[in-house]
Amino acid sequence: MVAVLQFSEAQFENPFLNRASGVAVSGNFANRNHFALFLSMGCLLALGWAIRPYGSKRNVAIAFVLIPVFVLVILATGSRTGLLLGVLGCAFGAALAHQRLFQELQKLSKRLSIAIAIPPVILLVGAVWLSVVLGRASAIDRAATVVDAAALRGDIWAVTSELVSRYFPAGAGFGTFDPVFRIAEPDAMLNPNYFNHAHNDWLQVLLEGGFAGAVLLFFALAWFVRRSIVVWLLDRGKSRRDLVLAKAGSGVILLTLIASFTDYPARTPMVMATLVLAAVWLSREEQQA
């Protein structure tokens, strides 16, 4: 709701929002990329919520209204990574919901099924088109231009990679990126702002955690891959409710892993809490009626 207010260009000041200067839409996140990830999760979870067992057809209608809103706000964030995450979030949601939706459409006549299926697509495409035409798709504008920020992140990653080898295997210690980076920061990168994180959590975990961090990361990824293969390809014994939750959890974690290549979303409390819920859903083993 905060993001929609920002999207409408409403002028307001909120002392609880650490809003970056010049960012049109970032919700209650300071970082537009983190907020775009949160919205991409919404695209996935809206469909998962709509198709859960015993859910009403009204929920499906609500989901198809929410998703265009989420997509429009993603475009307005100006996050280039958010464009990719938004597409993936919608794709994961479609993979999660397509079987249930197809079954529901099969119960109707062919003409009525087409009449129901086409409007949501037209609504989504039309909303994106209007956003671009009216100049509100900041993410597309930024993706079409080469900006210094992209090159700067590449420089940060290069320095961080060098620091990984310097501090390996002990690691620099969690929470030490800022002072450690300042020690090795080249003169050419000096400016009034400092870098609080590497904007690549894969590298930062290796820098701060060293060998122990690499081992933890490896086993976490191995668990994620194994559980995802089970719930998406192998597990047919669970109740549909468990499968919906587990698949949704798998998608949320994958979106976060991808977003972590260009930022540090899992270090923010809201994404962190959502990530924990997703891990719980993915790890569910009990049968439920």
Secondary structure as a PSIPRED ss2 file (coil, helix, strand):
# PSIPRED VFORMAT (PSIPRED V4.0)

   1 M C   1.000  0.000  0.000
   2 V H   0.000  1.000  0.000
   3 A H   0.000  1.000  0.000
   4 V H   0.000  1.000  0.000
   5 L H   0.000  1.000  0.000
   6 Q H   0.000  1.000  0.000
   7 F H   0.000  1.000  0.000
   8 S C   1.000  0.000  0.000
   9 E C   1.000  0.000  0.000
  10 A C   1.000  0.000  0.000
  11 Q C   1.000  0.000  0.000
  12 F C   1.000  0.000  0.000
  13 E C   1.000  0.000  0.000
  14 N C   1.000  0.000  0.000
  15 P C   1.000  0.000  0.000
  16 F C   1.000  0.000  0.000
  17 L C   1.000  0.000  0.000
  18 N C   1.000  0.000  0.000
  19 R C   1.000  0.000  0.000
  20 A C   1.000  0.000  0.000
  21 S C   1.000  0.000  0.000
  22 G C   1.000  0.000  0.000
  23 V C   1.000  0.000  0.000
  24 A C   1.000  0.000  0.000
  25 V C   1.000  0.000  0.000
  26 S C   1.000  0.000  0.000
  27 G C   1.000  0.000  0.000
  28 N C   1.000  0.000  0.000
  29 F C   1.000  0.000  0.000
  30 A C   1.000  0.000  0.000
  31 N C   1.000  0.000  0.000
  32 R H   0.000  1.000  0.000
  33 N H   0.000  1.000  0.000
  34 H H   0.000  1.000  0.000
  35 F H   0.000  1.000  0.000
  36 A H   0.000  1.000  0.000
  37 L H   0.000  1.000  0.000
  38 F H   0.000  1.000  0.000
  39 L H   0.000  1.000  0.000
  40 S H   0.000  1.000  0.000
  41 M H   0.000  1.000  0.000
  42 G H   0.000  1.000  0.000
  43 C H   0.000  1.000  0.000
  44 L H   0.000  1.000  0.000
  45 L H   0.000  1.000  0.000
  46 A H   0.000  1.000  0.000
  47 L H   0.000  1.000  0.000
  48 G H   0.000  1.000  0.000
  49 W H   0.000  1.000  0.000
  50 A H   0.000  1.000  0.000
  51 I H   0.000  1.000  0.000
  52 R C   1.000  0.000  0.000
  53 P C   1.000  0.000  0.000
  54 Y C   1.000  0.000  0.000
  55 G C   1.000  0.000  0.000
  56 S C   1.000  0.000  0.000
  57 K H   0.000  1.000  0.000
  58 R H   0.000  1.000  0.000
  59 N H   0.000  1.000  0.000
  60 V H   0.000  1.000  0.000
  61 A H   0.000  1.000  0.000
  62 I H   0.000  1.000  0.000
  63 A H   0.000  1.000  0.000
  64 F H   0.000  1.000  0.000
  65 V H   0.000  1.000  0.000
  66 L H   0.000  1.000  0.000
  67 I H   0.000  1.000  0.000
  68 P H   0.000  1.000  0.000
  69 V H   0.000  1.000  0.000
  70 F H   0.000  1.000  0.000
  71 V H   0.000  1.000  0.000
  72 L H   0.000  1.000  0.000
  73 V H   0.000  1.000  0.000
  74 I H   0.000  1.000  0.000
  75 L H   0.000  1.000  0.000
  76 A H   0.000  1.000  0.000
  77 T H   0.000  1.000  0.000
  78 G C   1.000  0.000  0.000
  79 S C   1.000  0.000  0.000
  80 R H   0.000  1.000  0.000
  81 T H   0.000  1.000  0.000
  82 G H   0.000  1.000  0.000
  83 L H   0.000  1.000  0.000
  84 L H   0.000  1.000  0.000
  85 L H   0.000  1.000  0.000
  86 G H   0.000  1.000  0.000
  87 V H   0.000  1.000  0.000
  88 L H   0.000  1.000  0.000
  89 G H   0.000  1.000  0.000
  90 C H   0.000  1.000  0.000
  91 A H   0.000  1.000  0.000
  92 F H   0.000  1.000  0.000
  93 G H   0.000  1.000  0.000
  94 A H   0.000  1.000  0.000
  95 A H   0.000  1.000  0.000
  96 L H   0.000  1.000  0.000
  97 A H   0.000  1.000  0.000
  98 H H   0.000  1.000  0.000
  99 Q H   0.000  1.000  0.000
 100 R H   0.000  1.000  0.000
 101 L H   0.000  1.000  0.000
 102 F H   0.000  1.000  0.000
 103 Q H   0.000  1.000  0.000
 104 E H   0.000  1.000  0.000
 105 L H   0.000  1.000  0.000
 106 Q H   0.000  1.000  0.000
 107 K C   1.000  0.000  0.000
 108 L C   1.000  0.000  0.000
 109 S C   1.000  0.000  0.000
 110 K H   0.000  1.000  0.000
 111 R H   0.000  1.000  0.000
 112 L H   0.000  1.000  0.000
 113 S H   0.000  1.000  0.000
 114 I H   0.000  1.000  0.000
 115 A H   0.000  1.000  0.000
 116 I H   0.000  1.000  0.000
 117 A H   0.000  1.000  0.000
 118 I H   0.000  1.000  0.000
 119 P H   0.000  1.000  0.000
 120 P H   0.000  1.000  0.000
 121 V H   0.000  1.000  0.000
 122 I H   0.000  1.000  0.000
 123 L H   0.000  1.000  0.000
 124 L H   0.000  1.000  0.000
 125 V H   0.000  1.000  0.000
 126 G H   0.000  1.000  0.000
 127 A H   0.000  1.000  0.000
 128 V H   0.000  1.000  0.000
 129 W H   0.000  1.000  0.000
 130 L H   0.000  1.000  0.000
 131 S H   0.000  1.000  0.000
 132 V H   0.000  1.000  0.000
 133 V H   0.000  1.000  0.000
 134 L C   1.000  0.000  0.000
 135 G C   1.000  0.000  0.000
 136 R C   1.000  0.000  0.000
 137 A C   1.000  0.000  0.000
 138 S H   0.000  1.000  0.000
 139 A H   0.000  1.000  0.000
 140 I H   0.000  1.000  0.000
 141 D H   0.000  1.000  0.000
 142 R H   0.000  1.000  0.000
 143 A H   0.000  1.000  0.000
 144 A C   1.000  0.000  0.000
 145 T C   1.000  0.000  0.000
 146 V C   1.000  0.000  0.000
 147 V C   1.000  0.000  0.000
 148 D H   0.000  1.000  0.000
 149 A H   0.000  1.000  0.000
 150 A H   0.000  1.000  0.000
 151 A H   0.000  1.000  0.000
 152 L H   0.000  1.000  0.000
 153 R H   0.000  1.000  0.000
 154 G H   0.000  1.000  0.000
 155 D H   0.000  1.000  0.000
 156 I H   0.000  1.000  0.000
 157 W H   0.000  1.000  0.000
 158 A H   0.000  1.000  0.000
 159 V H   0.000  1.000  0.000
 160 T H   0.000  1.000  0.000
 161 S H   0.000  1.000  0.000
 162 E H   0.000  1.000  0.000
 163 L H   0.000  1.000  0.000
 164 V H   0.000  1.000  0.000
 165 S H   0.000  1.000  0.000
 166 R H   0.000  1.000  0.000
 167 Y H   0.000  1.000  0.000
 168 F C   1.000  0.000  0.000
 169 P C   1.000  0.000  0.000
 170 A C   1.000  0.000  0.000
 171 G C   1.000  0.000  0.000
 172 A C   1.000  0.000  0.000
 173 G C   1.000  0.000  0.000
 174 F C   1.000  0.000  0.000
 175 G C   1.000  0.000  0.000
 176 T C   1.000  0.000  0.000
 177 F H   0.000  1.000  0.000
 178 D H   0.000  1.000  0.000
 179 P H   0.000  1.000  0.000
 180 V H   0.000  1.000  0.000
 181 F H   0.000  1.000  0.000
 182 R H   0.000  1.000  0.000
 183 I H   0.000  1.000  0.000
 184 A H   0.000  1.000  0.000
 185 E C   1.000  0.000  0.000
 186 P C   1.000  0.000  0.000
 187 D H   0.000  1.000  0.000
 188 A H   0.000  1.000  0.000
 189 M H   0.000  1.000  0.000
 190 L C   1.000  0.000  0.000
 191 N C   1.000  0.000  0.000
 192 P C   1.000  0.000  0.000
 193 N C   1.000  0.000  0.000
 194 Y C   1.000  0.000  0.000
 195 F C   1.000  0.000  0.000
 196 N C   1.000  0.000  0.000
 197 H C   1.000  0.000  0.000
 198 A C   1.000  0.000  0.000
 199 H C   1.000  0.000  0.000
 200 N C   1.000  0.000  0.000
 201 D H   0.000  1.000  0.000
 202 W H   0.000  1.000  0.000
 203 L H   0.000  1.000  0.000
 204 Q H   0.000  1.000  0.000
 205 V H   0.000  1.000  0.000
 206 L H   0.000  1.000  0.000
 207 L H   0.000  1.000  0.000
 208 E H   0.000  1.000  0.000
 209 G H   0.000  1.000  0.000
 210 G H   0.000  1.000  0.000
 211 F H   0.000  1.000  0.000
 212 A H   0.000  1.000  0.000
 213 G H   0.000  1.000  0.000
 214 A H   0.000  1.000  0.000
 215 V H   0.000  1.000  0.000
 216 L H   0.000  1.000  0.000
 217 L H   0.000  1.000  0.000
 218 F H   0.000  1.000  0.000
 219 F H   0.000  1.000  0.000
 220 A H   0.000  1.000  0.000
 221 L H   0.000  1.000  0.000
 222 A H   0.000  1.000  0.000
 223 W H   0.000  1.000  0.000
 224 F H   0.000  1.000  0.000
 225 V H   0.000  1.000  0.000
 226 R H   0.000  1.000  0.000
 227 R H   0.000  1.000  0.000
 228 S H   0.000  1.000  0.000
 229 I H   0.000  1.000  0.000
 230 V H   0.000  1.000  0.000
 231 V H   0.000  1.000  0.000
 232 W H   0.000  1.000  0.000
 233 L H   0.000  1.000  0.000
 234 L H   0.000  1.000  0.000
 235 D C   1.000  0.000  0.000
 236 R C   1.000  0.000  0.000
 237 G C   1.000  0.000  0.000
 238 K C   1.000  0.000  0.000
 239 S C   1.000  0.000  0.000
 240 R H   0.000  1.000  0.000
 241 R H   0.000  1.000  0.000
 242 D H   0.000  1.000  0.000
 243 L H   0.000  1.000  0.000
 244 V H   0.000  1.000  0.000
 245 L H   0.000  1.000  0.000
 246 A H   0.000  1.000  0.000
 247 K H   0.000  1.000  0.000
 248 A H   0.000  1.000  0.000
 249 G H   0.000  1.000  0.000
 250 S H   0.000  1.000  0.000
 251 G H   0.000  1.000  0.000
 252 V H   0.000  1.000  0.000
 253 I H   0.000  1.000  0.000
 254 L H   0.000  1.000  0.000
 255 L H   0.000  1.000  0.000
 256 T H   0.000  1.000  0.000
 257 L H   0.000  1.000  0.000
 258 I H   0.000  1.000  0.000
 259 A H   0.000  1.000  0.000
 260 S C   1.000  0.000  0.000
 261 F C   1.000  0.000  0.000
 262 T C   1.000  0.000  0.000
 263 D C   1.000  0.000  0.000
 264 Y C   1.000  0.000  0.000
 265 P H   0.000  1.000  0.000
 266 A H   0.000  1.000  0.000
 267 R H   0.000  1.000  0.000
 268 T C   1.000  0.000  0.000
 269 P H   0.000  1.000  0.000
 270 M H   0.000  1.000  0.000
 271 V H   0.000  1.000  0.000
 272 M H   0.000  1.000  0.000
 273 A H   0.000  1.000  0.000
 274 T H   0.000  1.000  0.000
 275 L H   0.000  1.000  0.000
 276 V H   0.000  1.000  0.000
 277 L H   0.000  1.000  0.000
 278 A H   0.000  1.000  0.000
 279 A H   0.000  1.000  0.000
 280 V H   0.000  1.000  0.000
 281 W H   0.000  1.000  0.000
 282 L H   0.000  1.000  0.000
 283 S H   0.000  1.000  0.000
 284 R C   1.000  0.000  0.000
 285 E C   1.000  0.000  0.000
 286 E C   1.000  0.000  0.000
 287 Q C   1.000  0.000  0.000
 288 Q C   1.000  0.000  0.000
 289 A C   1.000  0.000  0.000
